Amino acid sequence: MKFVLFPLGSAGDVHPFVGLGQALRARGHDVSMMVNGYFREITQQVGLEYLELGTAEEFLAVTGDPDLWRPIRSFGSVFRRGILRALRDQYAAVAERFADGRTVLVANCLSFGVRIAAEKFGLPLITVQCQPAALWSEHLSPVLPGVPPWSPRWYKRGAFWAGQRWLVDRTVGPETNRFRAEVGLPPMHQTLRWWNSPDGILCLFPEWYAPRQPDWPEPIWFSQFPLWDESDVRPHQPEVDAFLDAGDPPIVFAPGSANCQARPFFAAAIEACQRLKRRGVLLTVFPEQLPSRLPDTVRHFVYVPLSRLLPRAAALVHHGGIGTTSQGLRAGICHLVMPMAHDQPDNAARLQRLGVGDWLSPARFRGPTLAAKLDRLLHSDRIAEQCRQIAARFQNVRPFDDACQVLEHARVMA
């Protein structure tokens, strides 16, 4: 079979598709991936045909928008700088190369151009959801601004309707429907429902993390966390092993692969390590956010696959992205999350409900408060036991088996 994958976003959005494409290719399928040039090398390293969707320079320009990390403004930033810029190129790629009906399209919910092309040409499309926050429910609802999860269902229903109509649809609708009219399609309404393909949704997370809700769209299938983090294509890093071998397990600080505005996060991290007399690892591809000199007990690395690093760590402090979250769960260590926007507040709440961590708002993320929170987490027998129990759920898991089987039957289901 022929599959074309369309991830849109940062490494946390792209890595699951790379791993999925690699698994499909290992099963004998022809796989292409249309993705930003920032991820070209990694796409080709695993043997996928690479189709360019913008340049690496354009990707880095997106990460510099301060609105990207603000709860109310973040979706507008993602739409203007990501979804809208990709829309026509995605549509054109499908129309010119894959509209013959012999290809299964696989895209995340931000790939509007693919969703429109599939509708226009009647092509099979499976929407991949890596984050349960993208699936609305008035029962166990995702954490969204202005919608506390403990709110009554009537309030959630009204808040979701108002947020979708007055915030999301007003942001997305005019440009999206203008393009739909150009290609002869009627207007789109209710963006947060429309962006899921009617052919089906593949959830790359297990039901124990986000149980199926009665008002989620159907058909829907669940897999496991993808857990792909470049570990099989990155060379070994002796300098990382040397630091880990030199002392006690460190606290790992990871504010997000696309976060170039994390200077306060790292300042708090360094202070917390010094207060706790703990070693620390700072992960960022933007080293200009760090002080020119670090304490001897704190080390910066541009990138380390978390599957290599976290099993040797004491705790994980991060932004709440789903990729980092799942790697921390597998490693069996406690989490402290500083959620900013997107799915991050929802993942922070799920980790808290699982009993494996806690969170701090960006306004409270300061050295003394961070140190106090970490000290409680690191000395909690109850949290340590719960982390061990959750980590046991990852034993003998083959993350992409179920996902590949769903996609292999996509043409029949469509």
Secondary structure in CASP SS format (residue, H / E / C, confidence):
PFRMAT SS
TARGET T0000
AUTHOR 0000-0000-0000
METHOD secondary structure of the structure
MODEL  1
M C 1.00
K E 1.00
F E 1.00
V E 1.00
L E 1.00
F E 1.00
P C 1.00
L C 1.00
G C 1.00
S C 1.00
A H 1.00
G H 1.00
D H 1.00
V H 1.00
H H 1.00
P H 1.00
F H 1.00
V H 1.00
G H 1.00
L H 1.00
G H 1.00
Q H 1.00
A H 1.00
L H 1.00
R H 1.00
A H 1.00
R C 1.00
G C 1.00
H C 1.00
D E 1.00
V E 1.00
S E 1.00
M E 1.00
M E 1.00
V E 1.00
N C 1.00
G H 1.00
Y H 1.00
F H 1.00
R H 1.00
E H 1.00
I H 1.00
T H 1.00
Q H 1.00
Q H 1.00
V C 1.00
G C 1.00
L C 1.00
E E 1.00
Y E 1.00
L E 1.00
E E 1.00
L C 1.00
G C 1.00
T C 1.00
A H 1.00
E H 1.00
E H 1.00
F H 1.00
L H 1.00
A H 1.00
V H 1.00
T H 1.00
G C 1.00
D C 1.00
P H 1.00
D H 1.00
L H 1.00
W H 1.00
R C 1.00
P C 1.00
I C 1.00
R C 1.00
S H 1.00
F H 1.00
G H 1.00
S H 1.00
V H 1.00
F H 1.00
R H 1.00
R H 1.00
G H 1.00
I H 1.00
L H 1.00
R H 1.00
A H 1.00
L H 1.00
R H 1.00
D H 1.00
Q H 1.00
Y H 1.00
A H 1.00
A H 1.00
V H 1.00
A H 1.00
E H 1.00
R H 1.00
F C 1.00
A C 1.00
D C 1.00
G C 1.00
R C 1.00
T E 1.00
V E 1.00
L E 1.00
V E 1.00
A E 1.00
N E 1.00
C C 1.00
L C 1.00
S C 1.00
F H 1.00
G H 1.00
V H 1.00
R H 1.00
I H 1.00
A H 1.00
A H 1.00
E H 1.00
K H 1.00
F H 1.00
G C 1.00
L C 1.00
P C 1.00
L E 1.00
I E 1.00
T E 1.00
V E 1.00
Q E 1.00
C C 1.00
Q C 1.00
P H 1.00
A H 1.00
A H 1.00
L C 1.00
W C 1.00
S C 1.00
E C 1.00
H C 1.00
L C 1.00
S C 1.00
P C 1.00
V C 1.00
L E 1.00
P C 1.00
G C 1.00
V E 1.00
P C 1.00
P C 1.00
W C 1.00
S C 1.00
P C 1.00
R H 1.00
W H 1.00
Y H 1.00
K H 1.00
R H 1.00
G H 1.00
A H 1.00
F H 1.00
W H 1.00
A H 1.00
G H 1.00
Q H 1.00
R H 1.00
W H 1.00
L H 1.00
V H 1.00
D H 1.00
R H 1.00
T H 1.00
V H 1.00
G H 1.00
P H 1.00
E H 1.00
T H 1.00
N H 1.00
R H 1.00
F H 1.00
R H 1.00
A H 1.00
E H 1.00
V C 1.00
G C 1.00
L C 1.00
P C 1.00
P C 1.00
M C 1.00
H C 1.00
Q C 1.00
T H 1.00
L H 1.00
R H 1.00
W H 1.00
W C 1.00
N C 1.00
S C 1.00
P C 1.00
D C 1.00
G C 1.00
I E 1.00
L E 1.00
C E 1.00
L C 1.00
F C 1.00
P C 1.00
E C 1.00
W C 1.00
Y C 1.00
A C 1.00
P C 1.00
R C 1.00
Q C 1.00
P C 1.00
D C 1.00
W C 1.00
P C 1.00
E C 1.00
P C 1.00
I E 1.00
W E 1.00
F E 1.00
S C 1.00
Q C 1.00
F C 1.00
P C 1.00
L C 1.00
W C 1.00
D C 1.00
E C 1.00
S C 1.00
D C 1.00
V C 1.00
R C 1.00
P C 1.00
H C 1.00
Q C 1.00
P H 1.00
E H 1.00
V H 1.00
D H 1.00
A H 1.00
F H 1.00
L H 1.00
D H 1.00
A C 1.00
G C 1.00
D C 1.00
P C 1.00
P C 1.00
I E 1.00
V E 1.00
F E 1.00
A E 1.00
P C 1.00
G C 1.00
S C 1.00
A C 1.00
N C 1.00
C C 1.00
Q C 1.00
A C 1.00
R H 1.00
P H 1.00
F H 1.00
F H 1.00
A H 1.00
A H 1.00
A H 1.00
I H 1.00
E H 1.00
A H 1.00
C H 1.00
Q H 1.00
R H 1.00
L H 1.00
K C 1.00
R C 1.00
R C 1.00
G E 1.00
V E 1.00
L E 1.00
L E 1.00
T C 1.00
V C 1.00
F C 1.00
P H 1.00
E H 1.00
Q H 1.00
L C 1.00
P C 1.00
S C 1.00
R C 1.00
L C 1.00
P C 1.00
D C 1.00
T C 1.00
V E 1.00
R E 1.00
H E 1.00
F E 1.00
V C 1.00
Y C 1.00
V C 1.00
P C 1.00
L H 1.00
S H 1.00
R H 1.00
L H 1.00
L H 1.00
P H 1.00
R H 1.00
A C 1.00
A C 1.00
A E 1.00
L E 1.00
V E 1.00
H E 1.00
H C 1.00
G C 1.00
G C 1.00
I H 1.00
G H 1.00
T H 1.00
T H 1.00
S H 1.00
Q H 1.00
G H 1.00
L H 1.00
R H 1.00
A H 1.00
G C 1.00
I C 1.00
C E 1.00
H E 1.00
L E 1.00
V E 1.00
M C 1.00
P C 1.00
M C 1.00
A C 1.00
H C 1.00
D C 1.00
Q H 1.00
P H 1.00
D H 1.00
N H 1.00
A H 1.00
A H 1.00
R H 1.00
L H 1.00
Q H 1.00
R H 1.00
L H 1.00
G C 1.00
V C 1.00
G E 1.00
D E 1.00
W E 1.00
L C 1.00
S C 1.00
P H 1.00
A H 1.00
R H 1.00
F C 1.00
R C 1.00
G H 1.00
P H 1.00
T H 1.00
L H 1.00
A H 1.00
A H 1.00
K H 1.00
L H 1.00
D H 1.00
R H 1.00
L H 1.00
L H 1.00
H C 1.00
S C 1.00
D H 1.00
R H 1.00
I H 1.00
A H 1.00
E H 1.00
Q H 1.00
C H 1.00
R H 1.00
Q H 1.00
I H 1.00
A H 1.00
A H 1.00
R C 1.00
F C 1.00
Q C 1.00
N C 1.00
V C 1.00
R C 1.00
P C 1.00
F C 1.00
D H 1.00
D H 1.00
A H 1.00
C H 1.00
Q H 1.00
V H 1.00
L H 1.00
E H 1.00
H C 1.00
A H 1.00
R H 1.00
V H 1.00
M H 1.00
A C 1.00
END
